């Protein structure tokens, strides 16, 4: 298995544990879209308590990639954090992005 396959498997297991139905094709596309950041310890996760990082996710992913704006930015980010769990230390970037994509039905961005 490739490194990407390993990451997709990890994220799929994580989503399943969270009670989410997993679209493997979409998860692979979202994971691949994260680029090399998922292969570094710091880049693989999102710190929901770091305001600068939260703003980067909203601006660079939610606004630029998905075309979301306004209240959707806070609502989408908060939704992903709630599903994963505020106390969870492993808020994987690809898992958060996947949850946001599914919430706003933006699958077509990765088609």
TIMIVEX-884209 format. One record per residue (C-alpha): residue number from 1; y, z, x. Coordinates in Angstrom, 1 decimal. Last residue first. Layout:
<node num="NUM" py="Y" pz="Z" px="X"/>
...
end
This chain:
<node num="111" py="15.0" pz="-8.9" px="-15.6"/>
<node num="110" py="16.8" pz="-6.0" px="-13.8"/>
<node num="109" py="20.1" pz="-6.1" px="-15.7"/>
<node num="108" py="18.0" pz="-7.0" px="-18.8"/>
<node num="107" py="16.6" pz="-3.4" px="-18.9"/>
<node num="106" py="20.0" pz="-2.1" px="-19.9"/>
<node num="105" py="18.8" pz="-0.3" px="-22.9"/>
<node num="104" py="21.4" pz="2.5" px="-22.6"/>
<node num="103" py="18.9" pz="5.3" px="-22.4"/>
<node num="102" py="16.3" pz="3.1" px="-20.5"/>
<node num="101" py="18.8" pz="2.2" px="-17.7"/>
<node num="100" py="19.9" pz="5.9" px="-17.4"/>
<node num="99" py="16.3" pz="7.1" px="-17.1"/>
<node num="98" py="15.6" pz="4.4" px="-14.5"/>
<node num="97" py="18.7" pz="5.4" px="-12.5"/>
<node num="96" py="17.7" pz="9.0" px="-12.5"/>
<node num="95" py="14.1" pz="8.2" px="-11.5"/>
<node num="94" py="15.3" pz="5.9" px="-8.7"/>
<node num="93" py="17.7" pz="8.5" px="-7.3"/>
<node num="92" py="15.1" pz="11.2" px="-7.3"/>
<node num="91" py="16.4" pz="14.5" px="-8.6"/>
<node num="90" py="14.0" pz="16.6" px="-6.5"/>
<node num="89" py="15.6" pz="20.1" px="-6.5"/>
<node num="88" py="14.9" pz="20.6" px="-10.1"/>
<node num="87" py="17.0" pz="23.4" px="-11.6"/>
<node num="86" py="19.0" pz="21.1" px="-13.8"/>
<node num="85" py="15.8" pz="19.5" px="-15.2"/>
<node num="84" py="14.7" pz="15.9" px="-14.9"/>
<node num="83" py="15.5" pz="15.2" px="-18.6"/>
<node num="82" py="18.7" pz="17.2" px="-18.5"/>
<node num="81" py="19.9" pz="15.5" px="-15.3"/>
<node num="80" py="19.2" pz="12.1" px="-16.8"/>
<node num="79" py="21.1" pz="12.9" px="-19.9"/>
<node num="78" py="24.0" pz="14.4" px="-18.0"/>
<node num="77" py="24.4" pz="11.2" px="-16.0"/>
<node num="76" py="24.3" pz="9.1" px="-19.2"/>
<node num="75" py="26.7" pz="11.3" px="-21.2"/>
<node num="74" py="29.2" pz="11.5" px="-18.3"/>
<node num="73" py="29.3" pz="7.7" px="-17.8"/>
<node num="72" py="28.9" pz="6.9" px="-21.5"/>
<node num="71" py="32.1" pz="8.7" px="-22.2"/>
<node num="70" py="34.2" pz="6.0" px="-20.6"/>
<node num="69" py="32.4" pz="3.0" px="-19.1"/>
<node num="68" py="29.1" pz="1.2" px="-18.7"/>
<node num="67" py="28.7" pz="-2.2" px="-17.0"/>
<node num="66" py="25.2" pz="-1.5" px="-15.7"/>
<node num="65" py="25.7" pz="-2.4" px="-12.0"/>
<node num="64" py="29.4" pz="-1.8" px="-11.5"/>
<node num="63" py="30.0" pz="1.1" px="-14.0"/>
<node num="62" py="26.7" pz="3.0" px="-14.0"/>
<node num="61" py="25.7" pz="2.2" px="-10.4"/>
<node num="60" py="28.7" pz="2.2" px="-8.1"/>
<node num="59" py="31.2" pz="4.2" px="-10.2"/>
<node num="58" py="28.9" pz="6.7" px="-12.0"/>
<node num="57" py="26.6" pz="7.2" px="-9.0"/>
<node num="56" py="29.6" pz="7.5" px="-6.6"/>
<node num="55" py="31.3" pz="10.0" px="-9.0"/>
<node num="54" py="28.1" pz="12.2" px="-9.0"/>
<node num="53" py="28.0" pz="12.0" px="-5.2"/>
<node num="52" py="31.6" pz="13.2" px="-4.9"/>
<node num="51" py="31.1" pz="16.0" px="-7.4"/>
<node num="50" py="28.1" pz="17.4" px="-5.5"/>
<node num="49" py="26.2" pz="19.6" px="-8.0"/>
<node num="48" py="24.1" pz="16.8" px="-9.3"/>
<node num="47" py="22.8" pz="16.1" px="-5.8"/>
<node num="46" py="21.0" pz="12.8" px="-6.1"/>
<node num="45" py="17.8" pz="12.2" px="-4.1"/>
<node num="44" py="16.4" pz="9.4" px="-2.0"/>
<node num="43" py="19.5" pz="9.2" px="0.1"/>
<node num="42" py="19.2" pz="12.6" px="1.7"/>
<node num="41" py="15.5" pz="12.3" px="2.7"/>
<node num="40" py="15.8" pz="8.7" px="3.7"/>
<node num="39" py="13.5" pz="5.9" px="2.5"/>
<node num="38" py="15.1" pz="5.8" px="-1.0"/>
<node num="37" py="18.4" pz="4.7" px="0.6"/>
<node num="36" py="16.8" pz="1.5" px="1.8"/>
<node num="35" py="17.6" pz="-0.4" px="-1.4"/>
<node num="34" py="18.1" pz="1.3" px="-4.7"/>
<node num="33" py="17.4" pz="-2.1" px="-6.4"/>
<node num="32" py="13.8" pz="-1.9" px="-5.2"/>
<node num="31" py="13.4" pz="1.3" px="-7.2"/>
<node num="30" py="15.1" pz="-0.2" px="-10.3"/>
<node num="29" py="12.8" pz="-3.3" px="-10.1"/>
<node num="28" py="9.7" pz="-1.2" px="-9.5"/>
<node num="27" py="10.6" pz="1.1" px="-12.4"/>
<node num="26" py="11.2" pz="-2.0" px="-14.6"/>
<node num="25" py="7.8" pz="-3.4" px="-13.8"/>
<node num="24" py="6.1" pz="0.0" px="-14.2"/>
<node num="23" py="7.6" pz="0.7" px="-17.7"/>
<node num="22" py="6.8" pz="4.4" px="-17.8"/>
<node num="21" py="6.6" pz="6.5" px="-21.0"/>
<node num="20" py="8.4" pz="9.7" px="-20.2"/>
<node num="19" py="7.0" pz="13.2" px="-20.6"/>
<node num="18" py="8.6" pz="14.6" px="-17.5"/>
<node num="17" py="5.3" pz="14.7" px="-15.7"/>
<node num="16" py="5.0" pz="10.9" px="-16.5"/>
<node num="15" py="8.4" pz="10.4" px="-14.9"/>
<node num="14" py="7.4" pz="12.2" px="-11.7"/>
<node num="13" py="4.1" pz="10.3" px="-11.5"/>
<node num="12" py="5.9" pz="7.0" px="-11.9"/>
<node num="11" py="8.4" pz="8.1" px="-9.2"/>
<node num="10" py="5.6" pz="8.8" px="-6.7"/>
<node num="9" py="3.8" pz="5.6" px="-7.5"/>
<node num="8" py="7.0" pz="3.6" px="-7.1"/>
<node num="7" py="7.7" pz="5.3" px="-3.8"/>
<node num="6" py="4.2" pz="4.5" px="-2.5"/>
<node num="5" py="4.4" pz="0.9" px="-3.6"/>
<node num="4" py="7.8" pz="0.6" px="-1.8"/>
<node num="3" py="6.3" pz="1.9" px="1.4"/>
<node num="2" py="3.5" pz="-0.7" px="1.1"/>
<node num="1" py="0.0" pz="0.0" px="0.0"/>
end
